Amino acid sequence: MISRRPPRDPNAPPPPPGDEAVAVKKSRKPAPSLKGRALSYLARREYSRAELRRKLTPYVDAGDPEALDRVLDTLEQERWLSNSRFADSVVNRRASRMGTTRIVGELKQHQVDAETVAAISEQLRETELARARAVWQKKFGEVATTPEARAKQMRFLAARGFSRTVISKIVRGADEFSDDC
């Protein structure tokens, strides 16, 4: 049995160019509100207020530019949005691979308040030597014997955001994995 398509309505617009068998269907769902979009983003991961503002700005109605601030304030009051939770999330994701300088820079880029950044910076500096040693051990595993190899190891750790004193301790091999800072 051969199935045939129903005849085309002469008043309907023509199908898009290309494959004529595929018709474009318009969604019947209404566009999500600003709060709906924000909650959708926040359901996936933590965002800073500045980052969420940047993501939602294209969807703000031109007639009511203050709507975004109201939505963000509401989300903070309802505890859906929190810069301190965002900062903790960044630390949990990055601390095992990045140094204090790099993490603090990322937090400042996302406009996290200075008190939170200072507290996290202090916390990270206490463990920086151990974290840098773990990163170095995974990548290199042995003390460099040539100046070129030493420079390569130093550049690698510096790019990861570790401090110069920590880098020099690890690359020199002077501490030989003692826990002194």
MODELLER restraints for C-alpha pairs under 7 A, 6 or more apart:
rsr = mdl.restraints
at = mdl.atoms
rsr.add(forms.Gaussian(group=physical.xy_distance, feature=features.Distance(at['CA:15:A'], at['CA:23:A']), mean=6.15, stdev=0.5))
rsr.add(forms.Gaussian(group=physical.xy_distance, feature=features.Distance(at['CA:34:A'], at['CA:56:A']), mean=7.00, stdev=0.5))
rsr.add(forms.Gaussian(group=physical.xy_distance, feature=features.Distance(at['CA:35:A'], at['CA:71:A']), mean=6.03, stdev=0.5))
rsr.add(forms.Gaussian(group=physical.xy_distance, feature=features.Distance(at['CA:46:A'], at['CA:86:A']), mean=5.21, stdev=0.5))
rsr.add(forms.Gaussian(group=physical.xy_distance, feature=features.Distance(at['CA:46:A'], at['CA:89:A']), mean=6.91, stdev=0.5))
rsr.add(forms.Gaussian(group=physical.xy_distance, feature=features.Distance(at['CA:47:A'], at['CA:86:A']), mean=5.71, stdev=0.5))
rsr.add(forms.Gaussian(group=physical.xy_distance, feature=features.Distance(at['CA:48:A'], at['CA:82:A']), mean=6.79, stdev=0.5))
rsr.add(forms.Gaussian(group=physical.xy_distance, feature=features.Distance(at['CA:48:A'], at['CA:83:A']), mean=5.12, stdev=0.5))
rsr.add(forms.Gaussian(group=physical.xy_distance, feature=features.Distance(at['CA:48:A'], at['CA:86:A']), mean=5.76, stdev=0.5))
rsr.add(forms.Gaussian(group=physical.xy_distance, feature=features.Distance(at['CA:48:A'], at['CA:110:A']), mean=6.28, stdev=0.5))
rsr.add(forms.Gaussian(group=physical.xy_distance, feature=features.Distance(at['CA:49:A'], at['CA:83:A']), mean=6.61, stdev=0.5))
rsr.add(forms.Gaussian(group=physical.xy_distance, feature=features.Distance(at['CA:50:A'], at['CA:110:A']), mean=6.03, stdev=0.5))
rsr.add(forms.Gaussian(group=physical.xy_distance, feature=features.Distance(at['CA:50:A'], at['CA:111:A']), mean=6.39, stdev=0.5))
rsr.add(forms.Gaussian(group=physical.xy_distance, feature=features.Distance(at['CA:51:A'], at['CA:110:A']), mean=6.32, stdev=0.5))
rsr.add(forms.Gaussian(group=physical.xy_distance, feature=features.Distance(at['CA:60:A'], at['CA:68:A']), mean=6.66, stdev=0.5))
rsr.add(forms.Gaussian(group=physical.xy_distance, feature=features.Distance(at['CA:75:A'], at['CA:81:A']), mean=5.44, stdev=0.5))
rsr.add(forms.Gaussian(group=physical.xy_distance, feature=features.Distance(at['CA:76:A'], at['CA:82:A']), mean=6.24, stdev=0.5))
rsr.add(forms.Gaussian(group=physical.xy_distance, feature=features.Distance(at['CA:83:A'], at['CA:112:A']), mean=5.99, stdev=0.5))
rsr.add(forms.Gaussian(group=physical.xy_distance, feature=features.Distance(at['CA:84:A'], at['CA:116:A']), mean=6.64, stdev=0.5))
rsr.add(forms.Gaussian(group=physical.xy_distance, feature=features.Distance(at['CA:87:A'], at['CA:107:A']), mean=6.62, stdev=0.5))
rsr.add(forms.Gaussian(group=physical.xy_distance, feature=features.Distance(at['CA:91:A'], at['CA:103:A']), mean=6.99, stdev=0.5))
rsr.add(forms.Gaussian(group=physical.xy_distance, feature=features.Distance(at['CA:94:A'], at['CA:103:A']), mean=6.97, stdev=0.5))
rsr.add(forms.Gaussian(group=physical.xy_distance, feature=features.Distance(at['CA:96:A'], at['CA:131:A']), mean=6.11, stdev=0.5))
rsr.add(forms.Gaussian(group=physical.xy_distance, feature=features.Distance(at['CA:97:A'], at['CA:135:A']), mean=6.26, stdev=0.5))
rsr.add(forms.Gaussian(group=physical.xy_distance, feature=features.Distance(at['CA:98:A'], at['CA:160:A']), mean=5.03, stdev=0.5))
rsr.add(forms.Gaussian(group=physical.xy_distance, feature=features.Distance(at['CA:98:A'], at['CA:161:A']), mean=5.92, stdev=0.5))
rsr.add(forms.Gaussian(group=physical.xy_distance, feature=features.Distance(at['CA:99:A'], at['CA:128:A']), mean=6.57, stdev=0.5))
rsr.add(forms.Gaussian(group=physical.xy_distance, feature=features.Distance(at['CA:99:A'], at['CA:160:A']), mean=5.74, stdev=0.5))
rsr.add(forms.Gaussian(group=physical.xy_distance, feature=features.Distance(at['CA:99:A'], at['CA:161:A']), mean=4.21, stdev=0.5))
rsr.add(forms.Gaussian(group=physical.xy_distance, feature=features.Distance(at['CA:99:A'], at['CA:162:A']), mean=4.17, stdev=0.5))
rsr.add(forms.Gaussian(group=physical.xy_distance, feature=features.Distance(at['CA:100:A'], at['CA:121:A']), mean=6.35, stdev=0.5))
rsr.add(forms.Gaussian(group=physical.xy_distance, feature=features.Distance(at['CA:100:A'], at['CA:124:A']), mean=5.79, stdev=0.5))
rsr.add(forms.Gaussian(group=physical.xy_distance, feature=features.Distance(at['CA:100:A'], at['CA:125:A']), mean=6.36, stdev=0.5))
rsr.add(forms.Gaussian(group=physical.xy_distance, feature=features.Distance(at['CA:100:A'], at['CA:128:A']), mean=6.92, stdev=0.5))
rsr.add(forms.Gaussian(group=physical.xy_distance, feature=features.Distance(at['CA:100:A'], at['CA:161:A']), mean=6.15, stdev=0.5))
rsr.add(forms.Gaussian(group=physical.xy_distance, feature=features.Distance(at['CA:100:A'], at['CA:162:A']), mean=6.14, stdev=0.5))
rsr.add(forms.Gaussian(group=physical.xy_distance, feature=features.Distance(at['CA:101:A'], at['CA:161:A']), mean=4.89, stdev=0.5))
rsr.add(forms.Gaussian(group=physical.xy_distance, feature=features.Distance(at['CA:101:A'], at['CA:162:A']), mean=6.33, stdev=0.5))
rsr.add(forms.Gaussian(group=physical.xy_distance, feature=features.Distance(at['CA:102:A'], at['CA:160:A']), mean=6.68, stdev=0.5))
rsr.add(forms.Gaussian(group=physical.xy_distance, feature=features.Distance(at['CA:102:A'], at['CA:161:A']), mean=4.51, stdev=0.5))
rsr.add(forms.Gaussian(group=physical.xy_distance, feature=features.Distance(at['CA:104:A'], at['CA:117:A']), mean=6.47, stdev=0.5))
rsr.add(forms.Gaussian(group=physical.xy_distance, feature=features.Distance(at['CA:104:A'], at['CA:121:A']), mean=6.47, stdev=0.5))
rsr.add(forms.Gaussian(group=physical.xy_distance, feature=features.Distance(at['CA:107:A'], at['CA:117:A']), mean=6.81, stdev=0.5))
rsr.add(forms.Gaussian(group=physical.xy_distance, feature=features.Distance(at['CA:129:A'], at['CA:166:A']), mean=5.75, stdev=0.5))
rsr.add(forms.Gaussian(group=physical.xy_distance, feature=features.Distance(at['CA:132:A'], at['CA:162:A']), mean=6.82, stdev=0.5))
rsr.add(forms.Gaussian(group=physical.xy_distance, feature=features.Distance(at['CA:133:A'], at['CA:170:A']), mean=6.50, stdev=0.5))
rsr.add(forms.Gaussian(group=physical.xy_distance, feature=features.Distance(at['CA:143:A'], at['CA:171:A']), mean=6.24, stdev=0.5))
rsr.add(forms.Gaussian(group=physical.xy_distance, feature=features.Distance(at['CA:143:A'], at['CA:172:A']), mean=6.99, stdev=0.5))
rsr.add(forms.Gaussian(group=physical.xy_distance, feature=features.Distance(at['CA:143:A'], at['CA:173:A']), mean=6.01, stdev=0.5))
rsr.add(forms.Gaussian(group=physical.xy_distance, feature=features.Distance(at['CA:144:A'], at['CA:150:A']), mean=5.07, stdev=0.5))
rsr.add(forms.Gaussian(group=physical.xy_distance, feature=features.Distance(at['CA:150:A'], at['CA:171:A']), mean=6.48, stdev=0.5))
rsr.add(forms.Gaussian(group=physical.xy_distance, feature=features.Distance(at['CA:153:A'], at['CA:171:A']), mean=6.78, stdev=0.5))
rsr.add(forms.Gaussian(group=physical.xy_distance, feature=features.Distance(at['CA:154:A'], at['CA:167:A']), mean=6.22, stdev=0.5))
rsr.add(forms.Gaussian(group=physical.xy_distance, feature=features.Distance(at['CA:154:A'], at['CA:171:A']), mean=6.74, stdev=0.5))
rsr.add(forms.Gaussian(group=physical.xy_distance, feature=features.Distance(at['CA:157:A'], at['CA:167:A']), mean=6.47, stdev=0.5))
rsr.add(forms.Gaussian(group=physical.xy_distance, feature=features.Distance(at['CA:169:A'], at['CA:175:A']), mean=6.28, stdev=0.5))
